[in-house]
Amino acid sequence: MTESPRGWGVVPSTGIPTVAFGNQKGGTGKTTATINSAAALATRGHEVLAIDMDPQADMTKGLGLGPGDDNDPSSPKNDLPNTLATDDANLLDVLVDNPRTKDTTLSEIMIHSDEYEHLNFDLVPSHKDMGLARDWMDDAGARLSLKVALKELVDDGYDYDYILIDCPPDLSVLTDAAFIAAQNVFLAAQTQATSRDALDDLWDQLESIENNQQIEIAIVGLLANMYRDDGQSKKFLEAFDESFASLAPIFKLPMRVAIQRAWDNGCDIFEWEDANDQQVERDLFLEIAETMERAFDKTQVEV
């Protein structure tokens, strides 16, 4: 991992360090990075809010709050509610000017960590309606909707130490809204040539947002997921080092089963207890959490 000086992150207008986890390519480990980074920050004593902006709702599902597992009657997910299928107001209602729920706020739809034993942080879940976002968020103002909603959350008295946002695996209006609200991006990629191409496209998108919105966006880190000690992975990291190493630290996560097992059981790696040791994964995400503390010049909170 390369080192960066303290305080290179951008604190957005809310005053709360906010990080969007992004990559336009799916299957890069973006969602597991969001979940476990949030859990690591919580483990280090911070109050954390995670927001699932992805219509595919992988973070919500990965925390057990989507459909149950019909193939495994013993799955803990079967005992939790499916928040994706409710008829209640949801995240899309917050982001669009919907007459039905015009005044819906993030505080009304969030799930608090004390509601469920397995949650280490507060969560704004995704919802089945989020698939309509591309049709309903079709004006320039829609890209500012999450930024406005987070400002309202702070005005309502919510004082989180960090907000982490899981973005869709594309460069849609939802991803733009997350980048604008956060002004900090954590990249996740598999060590493959196609991932490098996707990161190049993402970089172009970030530069476009900076120019159009007249804001600064910082890169907080990169997770090289499913890293193998082979020529392709080494070539990817060498290329990334040339482009991004001066901006933020790079983390390598080898192919390991504990992350998937935690996901299958609807919890983060700090909640999941397996017969095998998960300390490698936990140490990595604790290191990521420490890096975020450095990025925003914060320290661990005594618990």
N, C-alpha and C positions, 0 to 999 in steps of 0.2 A: 504494500500500500504506500502510495506517495503521500507526503505530508503537505498541508497547506497552513498558512498563518491563521490566526484567530480573526473572526469577524468578517469573512468575505461574503456571507449571505446578505440578502436584501430583506429588510424588515418592511412588509407592506403597510398600507395605510391603517390597517386594523391595529398595528403594534404587536401582533402575534406572529412569531416565526411560522411560516406556512410553506410546505413543500409539496409539489405535485410530482408524482411518480409517473413517468411517461416513456413510451416508445410506440411508434405507429405500427409496429409488428407485434402480432400476438404470440403467446407462448414463450415470452422472454423472462418470466419470473417477476414481472412488474407488480402483480397483486400480492404475491407472497412476500415481496420486499416491503410493500406498504404495511401489510399486517404485522410482520415481525419487527419492523423498525418502530412501529407505534407501540408494540408490546415492550420492546427494549427500552424505549424512552419512559414508558410507564414503570418499568422495573427499576429505572434509575430515579424514580420519585416524581416524574413530571405528570401534569394533567394534560391528557392528549385527546383530541377529537380527530377521528378518521371519517372521511367522506367518500362514499362510493359513487363516482360519477359515471361509471361504465354501465350502459344498458344491459350488458351480459351479466352484470351483478356478481362477478366472481368473488369479490371481497365479501359481500353479504353472504354468499353461499359458503365461502371458506370459513366463515365464522358460525356456520350452522343455522343461519336464519333464512335459508331458502327452502326448497323442497326437501323432504326427507329422502332417505335411501331405501328404495323399494327392494333392492337386492340384498340388503343387510338389515334384517329386523332388529338387530341389537345395536345399530348405529345410534350414537347420542344425538345425531341430527333429527331423529324421528321424534324426540321429546321436545323439540323447540318449534316455535311458530314459524310459518312461512310469511315473512314480512313483505315478500315480493308480490304477493297476490291479493293484498287487502284492497278494500274499496275506500280506504281512508285517504286523506290528503298525503302527498308524497313529495319527493324531491323535485319532480317536474313542475308541480304546482308552485314551488318556491321560485323556480327559474323562469317561468313564463307568466305573462299577464293573463291569468285564467279567471274569468268571472266567477266560476264555481268556488274557487278557493283563493280569491284575490289577495287576502291578507295572510296567507300561510307563511310562517317563518321557520327557520331551521330548528329553533328551540322546540317547536311543536311536533316535529317528526323525528327527532333524534332519539336514540336508545341509549340510556345511561348505563354505565358499567355495573352499577349496583343492582340493576334489574336482573342480571344473569351472572351466575357464579363464574362462568368461564371467560367473561369479558374483562380485559385489563384496561380498556379505554372506552370512551363514548363513541358512538357510531351514528352517522347519518346513512341509512341503508339506501340502496338503489331500489328500483321498482319496475314492474312490467311496463309501466307507462313510459319509461325513459326512452324506449325505442322510438317514440314520437318526437323526440327533441329536435331532430334534424329538420322536421317539417314545421314545428312550432317556434323554434328559435331561429328565425330566418332574417332578422335584422341586426344591424351593427350593435344596437343597445343590448341585445341578448347576450353578447359576449361579456358584458359587464355585470350580468345578473348575479353570479356567485360572489363577486367582489362586494356588491351592494348587500347581499344577504349576510355575508360574514361581518360587514360593518354593523348591520342591525343586531346581529348576535352579540357583538361586543357592547353595543349601546344598551342591550338588555341585561348587561351585567355578567356575561360569561367571560371568564378570564383564563383561557387555556394557556399552557406553556408552549404548546405546539399544535398545529393543525396539519394533518397529512391527507393528501387527496390522491385517490387511485383513478387514473384517467382511462378512457377507452383506448383500445389498441388502434388508433387512427388519428388523423389530424382534423377532426370535425369541430363543430362549434362548441361542443362540450369540452373538448381538450383545450381549445382556445380560452374558454371561460375559466378553466382551472389554472392555466398558465398565467393569465392576467391577474387572477385573484391571489395566486401564490407568489409570483415573481421569483420563485426558486424551483429548480427542477432537479430531480434525482433520476438518472437514466438507468434502465435495466436492459440488458442485452445478452443473448447467447453469443458465444464466441464463434460466430460464423460470418461468412462474407455477406450474406443477406441482411444480417443484423447491422453490420457496418453501413450498408447502403441506407437502411432505414434511419439510422442515427444521423447520417448526412442530411436526409430530408427533414428530419426533426430540427436539426440545427438551423436550416434555412427558414423553417417556420418560426422558430424563436426570434431570429433576427427580424423577420417581417413583423411580428407582434411588437417587438421593441420599437421599431420605426413608426408603426401605425399608432400605437398607444403612447408613445413617448415615455416609456418606462424602461427600467433596467431589469434584466432577468439573469440570475446567477445559477450556475451549475453547482450543486452541492456535492454530488458524487456519482459514481458509476458502479453498478453491480454487474460483474461478468459472471453470468449464471451458467450452471452446468459445465463449469470449466473442466477441461481434460488436459492432461499433461502431454499434448501432442502438437504437431507442427501447425495445424490450423488455428488452435487456440492461441498459441504463442504469436502467430502472425497477426491475429486480431488485436491482441493486447499491445503489440509493438506499434501497430497503426494507430490505435487509440491513444497510446502514450504520446505520439507525435502531435496529435491534434488537441487533446484535452487534458493531459496530465498536469499542465501548468495551471489549470483552472480548478481542479478538485481531485480528491483521492479516488483511487480505483480499488475495488474489493473483488476478490475471487471466491466464488462459492462452488466447490466441486459437486459432482453428481452424488447426492446422498438421499436416502429414503426417508429420513426422519421428517423433513419438511412436508413430503407428500402424506405421510401418516398423520401428522398433525392436522393437515388440511382435511383428510378423510374423516377425521373425528371432530371437525368443526371448531378448531381452536388454534392458537398460535403456538410457536415452538417452546415458549416458556411455560405454557399450561400443559402441553402434551408430555406425558410420562410414558416412556417405552422401556422395554427390556434392554434395548441398546442405548448407548450413550448419545445424548444430543448436545454435548458441551461444545463441539466444534461449531455447530450452527448458532448456538446461543452466544458464544464468544464473538462470532462474526457480527451478529446484529447488535450486540452491545458496543462493538467497535464503531459500527455505523452510527449508533446513538451518540457516542462520544464525539464523533466527527460533526454531527449536527449541532451539538453543544458548542464546539469550537467555531463552527460556521456563523453562529449567532452570538458568540461570546457569552455563552451561558455556562453554568456549572451544574453538576449533579445535585439533586435535592436530597437532603437527609430524610430517610424514611424509618 
